[in-house]
Amino acid sequence: MTVSFDLHVLAIDPDASDDAVRAMVDRCQGDAHAEGELDQRIVDFYESLRRRYPDFPPYPDDSPWMSMPLDVGVDHVCMSMSFSSSDDVIYLIFDLAQQYELTVYDPQDDSVARPGDD
């Protein structure tokens, strides 16, 4: 059995409370996905991420994804990764989130990383 972990990248106001971040993640995982125009930051994040780690065939041998394609909405990208994935993918996710001023939620330890956090 392969163990996985998740990360959620969100286009949410950086000043939003942790509760608001959790509520958005809950909406993203349910049937109530936000509708509307794609947030360009999410588009840029997703395109940059999938250039290195595609979520459509052909998959590289070092693909970290446990579920493909990734869960992408107008305001989020949710990723399920193999626990044995290289740290490189995690660093890339956090670096790209900072670059595109997005928030990262880690449900494993209930932590929120906002743009500008070190």
N, C-alpha and C positions, 0 to 999 in steps of 0.2 A: 504494500500500500504506500502510495506517495502522499506525503503531507504537503499541504498548500497553505499559502497566506495571501491576504488581499491588501491592496492599496487602492484608494479612491482619490482621483484628482478632480478638483471642483473649481468651477468658475463662480465663486461666491465673494461677496464683499470681504476684504481681509479683516475688517472690524467686526464681522459677524461672530456671535458667541459660539462656543463649542456646542451648545445645544442646537443652535441653528445649523451648524455643520452636520451634526448627527441626523437631524431631521431631513436635511437634503439628501444624505446618503440613504436614509430609509426610503425616501421617494424614488431615488434612482434605482433601488433594488426592487421596488414594487411595480405595480402596473400604472402608476401615476407619473410617468415620465413627463418632464416639462416639454411643452411644445413651443415652436417659434423659430426664430432665426438662430442658426448656429453661432455660438460665441467664437469669434475668430481665434482667441487664445487657445481654446480647446482644439480647434482644427489644426493650428500650428503645432501644439504639443503632440497630438496624435500622429500627424504626418512625420514629425521629427523622430518620435519613438519608433514608429514602424519602419522607418528607413534602416534602423539598426536591428530591430527585433520584429520582423513581419508577423502579422497575425492572419495572413492568408498564404496559401501554398505558392511557391515551394518554401517550406519552413527550413531555417538553418538548423544545423545539428545542435547548436547551443540555445535553442529557443527556450525561454523561461516560462512560457504560458501554459497553464493547466487547462484553460478554456479559451477557445478561439472561435470566431473572431472576438476581440475585446468588446466589452459592453460600453458603447459610446452613445452619448446623447448630446443634445444641444448645449448642455452645460457641465458635462462630466465624462470621464473615462474611468471605468472600474476594471481592475486587473486582478486576476487570480494567478499566482505564480507558484512554481515548485519551490518548496522550502530549501531544496538543494541548489537553487539557482545561484549563479554567480552574483557577487555583490555589485558587479558592474551595472547590472540592470537597475538595481535599487538606486545607486548613485546617479545614473542617467535620469531616472524618473524624478528624483528630487532636484537635480540640476535643471532639467527642462521646466519643471513646475516653477522654480524660481525665475528662470529666464522669461517665462510667459505670464508671470505674476498670478499663479494659480495656487490654490490651497490643497494640501495633501492630508487625507485622513487615514490613519492606521488603526483599524479595528482591533488588532491583536493587543495593543496596549492603550487603546482609546486616546491616542495622541493626535494633535492637530498641528501641522506645520504651515505657517502662513508666509506669503511673500515677504521677504526682508528678514525672516528668521534666520539665524545662523545655525 
